[in-house]
Amino acid sequence: MSELKKTPLYERHKELGAKMGEFAGWELPLWYSSIIEEHNAVRNVVGVFDVSHMGELFVQGKDAQKFVNYLITNNVERIPNSRIVYTPMCNENGGILDDFLAYKFNKEKIMLVVNASNTQKDYEWVKSQSSSFNVDVINKSDEYCQIAFQGPKSQDQLQKHLKDIDLDGIEYYSFEVLQLEGEEVILSRTGYTGEDGFELYLSPTIAVKVWDRLIQLAKEVDGKPCGLGSRDTLRFEPKMLLYGKDMDENTTPLEAGLRWTVDFNKEFIGKEALLEQKEEGIKRKLVGMEIHDKMPVRHGYEIFKDNEKIGFVTSGVKSPTLGKNLALGYVSKEFSKSGTIVSIKARNKLLEAEVVKTPFYKGSVKSTK
């Protein structure tokens, strides 16, 4: 077993009494007080997350925009500088290699913020595809810490710390580069919670100082430091997908409900396979389900209709906000309509579930979609 990686905020997490655990090769806080308390803090006021395990890959050079546009299904050419797109990146078969945010500094510099478990795999893939483009692909993940400041009171509280910038001017899915503690910091209005919020990409040398200040600002309004446990329940309710659970190389953006992220008017890796799937029609679809039982359901549980297996659960959560037992899962297309009653096999019991509309929850996020 290789030793788990630690973020520069590791000692702070220990001091704050975090219950630590392993995630994607990192030792990270699972929770500090409780998942429910931290979840509710983000829904009602503000929560602070250490997400320094995420990867930052930079594509730089004359063909940066052209190359990234070829890599991803969404369109980075259509957005102005200082804007961000959410996008899958597919293989030739249309399977999702990863989903991430692409930050467009300009036509010659784009940052890809990738999932921690995929950082090395993505870096190698992006590099391997770049040979016929005039670009450099640089993995700068070790040069950045990332702190997420999330919740309906995030802007008011963060504004107290960042007096030189008007946060109203940073729209959802846009970013600014600013000076903080003598260092360059990337500040974006993004997040993985369904609430309004910001993410800061900063040097490890100032991470502890900034973290301490953000914790202090959160506590002023009864906010809290938050761990991976609440990050999962928070992302689930607004149906923000988790790579490795809700999608992977065996699922396509069309099956995962991400058709809106695919621009068929440009060339990209996997386009032909996705066009074919679009014309034939998808055979299965990711749906939301409400379970009419108290027993929780987990990733991998099988879904049945009239004793016939029709799919599997990808994520299951007892929703802290809605008080309902909910799940996401892939089912055969003909059973994907809202109101369809299905059964989920949990241990040796069949639980009744109903296909429902998603997202399950809409929060304070300033959506532009």
C-alpha positions in Angstrom: 0.0 0.0 0.0 1.5 3.3 -1.0 1.1 6.1 1.6 -2.0 8.3 1.1 -1.4 11.9 -0.1 -2.1 14.7 2.2 -3.2 18.3 1.3 -1.4 21.3 2.9 -4.5 21.7 5.1 -4.1 18.2 6.7 -3.0 19.5 10.1 -5.9 22.0 10.2 -8.4 19.2 9.6 -6.9 17.2 12.5 -7.0 20.2 14.8 -10.7 20.7 13.8 -11.4 17.1 14.9 -12.1 15.8 11.4 -12.8 12.1 10.9 -10.3 11.3 8.1 -10.7 8.7 5.4 -9.3 7.6 2.0 -10.5 9.0 -1.3 -8.8 8.6 -4.6 -5.4 8.0 -3.0 -5.8 11.0 -0.6 -6.4 11.2 3.2 -9.3 13.7 3.4 -11.9 14.8 5.9 -15.1 12.7 5.8 -16.8 14.9 8.3 -16.1 17.2 11.3 -19.3 17.3 13.3 -21.8 15.2 11.3 -22.7 14.8 7.6 -26.3 16.1 8.3 -25.1 19.2 10.2 -22.6 20.1 7.5 -25.1 19.4 4.7 -27.6 21.8 6.4 -25.0 24.4 7.0 -24.3 24.6 3.2 -28.1 24.6 2.4 -28.8 27.4 4.9 -25.7 29.5 5.4 -22.2 28.5 4.3 -19.7 25.6 4.3 -16.0 25.4 3.6 -14.4 22.4 1.8 -10.8 21.4 1.2 -10.9 20.1 -2.4 -7.2 20.3 -3.0 -7.2 16.7 -4.3 -8.7 17.8 -7.6 -6.4 17.9 -10.6 -5.4 21.0 -12.5 -4.1 20.4 -16.1 -3.1 23.3 -18.2 -3.2 23.3 -22.0 -1.1 26.2 -23.4 0.1 27.3 -26.8 -1.2 28.6 -30.2 -3.7 25.7 -30.7 -4.9 25.5 -27.0 -8.6 26.4 -27.8 -8.7 24.3 -30.9 -7.2 21.3 -29.2 -9.4 21.5 -26.1 -12.5 21.8 -28.3 -11.4 18.6 -30.1 -10.9 16.8 -26.7 -14.3 17.7 -25.2 -18.0 17.4 -26.2 -18.9 20.9 -25.1 -17.8 24.0 -27.0 -15.0 26.2 -25.4 -14.8 28.4 -28.5 -18.3 29.7 -27.9 -17.5 31.2 -24.5 -15.6 34.5 -23.9 -12.3 34.7 -21.9 -12.8 34.3 -18.1 -15.7 31.9 -18.6 -16.0 28.2 -17.8 -17.7 25.2 -19.4 -18.7 21.9 -17.8 -18.0 19.1 -20.1 -17.5 15.4 -20.5 -14.4 14.1 -22.3 -15.0 11.0 -24.3 -13.1 8.1 -25.9 -13.6 7.1 -29.5 -16.6 5.0 -28.5 -18.4 7.9 -26.9 -17.7 6.5 -23.4 -17.0 9.2 -20.7 -13.3 9.3 -19.7 -14.0 12.1 -17.2 -16.2 15.1 -16.7 -14.6 18.4 -15.7 -14.6 22.2 -15.9 -12.6 24.0 -18.6 -11.5 27.5 -17.6 -10.7 29.7 -20.6 -8.1 32.3 -19.7 -7.7 33.0 -23.5 -7.3 31.1 -26.7 -3.8 30.0 -25.8 -4.4 29.1 -22.1 -7.1 26.8 -20.7 -7.2 25.0 -17.4 -9.0 21.7 -17.0 -10.1 20.9 -13.4 -10.3 17.1 -13.4 -11.5 14.5 -10.9 -8.8 13.4 -8.4 -9.1 9.7 -9.3 -8.5 10.5 -13.0 -5.8 13.1 -12.8 -2.9 10.9 -14.1 -5.1 9.0 -16.5 -6.5 12.3 -17.9 -3.0 13.8 -18.2 -1.7 10.9 -20.2 -4.8 10.8 -22.4 -4.7 14.6 -23.1 -1.0 14.4 -23.8 -1.4 11.4 -26.1 -4.0 13.3 -28.2 -2.0 16.5 -28.5 0.7 15.5 -31.0 -0.8 17.1 -34.0 -1.5 20.4 -32.2 0.8 23.2 -31.2 0.3 22.9 -27.4 2.0 22.0 -24.2 0.0 20.0 -21.6 1.2 20.6 -18.1 0.0 18.9 -14.9 0.1 21.7 -12.3 -2.0 19.8 -9.7 0.8 20.0 -7.0 1.0 23.8 -7.4 -2.6 24.4 -6.4 -4.8 24.0 -3.3 -8.5 24.3 -3.9 -11.0 25.6 -1.3 -14.7 25.7 -1.9 -16.8 28.3 -0.1 -20.5 27.3 -0.6 -23.9 28.3 0.5 -26.5 31.1 0.2 -24.5 33.4 2.4 -21.2 32.7 0.7 -21.0 35.9 -1.3 -21.8 38.2 1.6 -19.2 36.5 3.8 -16.5 36.2 1.2 -17.0 39.9 0.2 -15.7 40.8 3.7 -12.4 39.2 2.9 -12.1 40.2 -0.7 -12.6 44.0 -0.4 -10.9 44.9 -3.7 -13.2 42.9 -6.0 -17.0 43.2 -6.5 -18.2 39.6 -6.3 -21.5 40.6 -8.0 -19.4 41.0 -11.1 -18.4 37.3 -11.1 -21.3 35.5 -12.8 -22.0 31.8 -12.4 -19.4 29.8 -14.4 -17.0 32.7 -14.7 -13.7 33.5 -12.9 -11.2 36.2 -12.0 -7.5 36.1 -11.3 -6.7 38.3 -8.3 -3.9 39.0 -5.8 -4.3 37.6 -2.3 -1.7 37.4 0.4 0.9 38.4 -2.2 0.0 35.5 -4.5 -2.1 35.0 -7.6 -5.4 33.3 -6.9 -8.1 32.0 -9.3 -11.6 32.7 -8.0 -14.6 31.2 -9.8 -18.3 31.2 -9.1 -18.7 27.4 -9.3 -19.4 24.5 -7.0 -20.7 21.0 -6.5 -23.5 21.6 -4.0 -26.4 23.2 -5.8 -26.0 26.4 -3.8 -24.4 29.6 -4.8 -20.7 29.6 -4.0 -17.1 30.1 -5.0 -14.0 28.0 -5.5 -10.5 29.4 -4.9 -7.4 27.9 -6.5 -4.4 29.1 -4.6 -0.7 28.3 -3.8 0.0 25.9 -1.0 2.1 28.6 0.7 -1.0 30.7 1.5 -3.6 27.9 1.8 -3.6 27.6 5.6 -3.9 31.4 6.1 -6.8 31.7 3.6 -8.5 28.5 5.0 -8.4 30.0 8.6 -9.9 33.2 7.4 -12.7 31.4 5.5 -13.5 29.2 8.5 -13.7 32.4 10.6 -16.1 34.0 8.1 -18.2 30.9 7.9 -18.5 30.7 11.7 -19.8 34.3 11.9 -23.1 33.0 10.3 -23.0 29.5 12.0 -21.3 28.0 8.9 -19.0 25.0 9.2 -16.0 23.2 7.7 -17.4 20.3 5.7 -16.1 16.9 4.6 -16.6 14.5 1.7 -19.7 13.0 3.3 -21.8 16.1 2.9 -20.2 16.9 -0.4 -21.7 13.7 -1.7 -25.2 14.3 -0.3 -25.1 18.0 -1.4 -24.1 17.1 -5.0 -26.7 14.3 -5.2 -29.8 16.3 -4.5 -29.4 18.7 -7.5 -28.3 15.7 -9.6 -24.7 16.7 -10.1 -23.2 13.5 -11.3 -20.2 11.7 -9.7 -17.6 10.2 -12.0 -17.0 6.5 -11.3 -20.5 6.0 -9.9 -23.1 7.8 -12.1 -21.0 7.6 -15.3 -17.8 6.0 -16.5 -16.2 4.8 -19.8 -19.1 2.5 -20.3 -21.7 5.2 -20.3 -22.2 8.1 -22.8 -23.3 11.7 -22.2 -26.6 10.9 -24.0 -27.4 8.1 -21.6 -26.3 10.1 -18.6 -28.7 13.0 -19.4 -25.8 15.3 -20.5 -27.1 15.9 -24.0 -26.9 19.6 -23.3 -23.1 19.4 -23.0 -22.6 17.9 -26.5 -22.2 20.2 -29.5 -22.6 18.1 -32.6 -21.8 21.2 -34.8 -18.1 20.7 -34.2 -15.5 17.9 -34.3 -14.6 16.1 -31.1 -13.3 12.6 -30.1 -16.3 10.2 -29.9 -18.5 12.3 -32.1 -19.3 9.5 -34.7 -20.2 7.1 -31.9 -22.5 9.6 -30.2 -24.1 10.6 -33.5 -24.9 7.0 -34.2 -26.4 6.6 -30.7 -28.4 9.7 -31.2 -29.9 8.5 -34.5 -30.6 5.0 -33.2 -32.0 6.3 -29.9 -30.5 5.5 -26.5 -31.4 2.1 -25.0 -31.0 3.1 -21.4 -31.3 6.3 -19.4 -30.2 7.7 -16.0 -33.3 8.4 -13.9 -34.2 9.6 -10.4 -36.1 7.3 -8.1 -37.9 7.7 -4.8 -37.8 4.5 -2.7 -41.0 3.7 -0.8 -39.0 2.1 2.0 -36.6 3.2 4.8 -33.9 0.8 3.7 -31.1 2.8 1.8 -30.0 1.6 -1.6 -26.4 1.6 -2.8 -24.3 1.8 -6.0 -24.6 -1.4 -7.9 -28.0 -2.6 -6.6 -30.1 -4.1 -9.4 -33.4 -2.7 -10.6 -36.3 -4.9 -11.7 -39.6 -4.6 -13.4 -42.0 -7.6 -13.2 -39.0 -9.9 -12.2 -37.0 -8.8 -15.2 -33.7 -6.9 -14.6 -33.9 -3.5 -16.2 -30.9 -1.6 -14.8 -28.8 -0.7 -11.7 -28.5 2.0 -9.1 -25.6 4.4 -9.4 -26.0 6.5 -6.3 -28.4 6.3 -3.3 -29.0 8.8 -0.5 -31.4 9.5 2.3 -31.9 13.1 1.3 -31.2 15.4 4.4 -33.0 18.3 2.7 -36.1 16.5 1.5 -36.3 13.7 4.0 -36.8 11.1 1.3 -34.9 8.0 0.3 -33.7 8.7 -3.2 -31.5 7.1 -5.9 -30.1 7.6 -9.4 -29.8 4.7 -11.7 -29.8 3.5 -15.3 -32.9 1.8 -16.5 -34.1 0.5 -20.0 -35.5 3.5 -21.9 -39.1 2.2 -21.9 -39.2 2.3 -18.0 -37.7 5.8 -17.7 -41.0 7.8 -17.6 -41.9 9.6 -14.4 -44.4 7.6 -12.4 -43.1 4.2 -13.5 -43.0 1.8 -10.5 -39.9 -0.5 -10.3 -38.3 -2.7 -7.7 -34.7 -2.4 -6.3 -33.1 -5.5 -4.9 -31.5 -4.5 -1.5 -29.8 -7.5 0.1 -32.5 -10.1 -0.3 -35.5 -7.8 -0.3 -37.3 -6.1 -3.2 -38.0 -2.5 -2.4 -40.7 -0.6 -4.4 -39.4 2.6 -6.1 -41.0 5.2 -8.3 -39.2 7.0 -11.2 -39.4 10.8 -10.4 -38.4 14.0 -12.1 -34.9 15.4 -11.5 -33.1 17.4 -10.2 -34.6 16.4 -6.8 -33.7 19.8 -5.4 -32.9 23.3 -6.7 -30.9 25.6 -4.5 -29.5 29.1 -4.6 -27.0 28.4 -7.4 -27.0 31.2 -10.0 -27.6 28.9 -12.9 -27.1 30.1 -16.5 -28.0 26.8 -18.1 
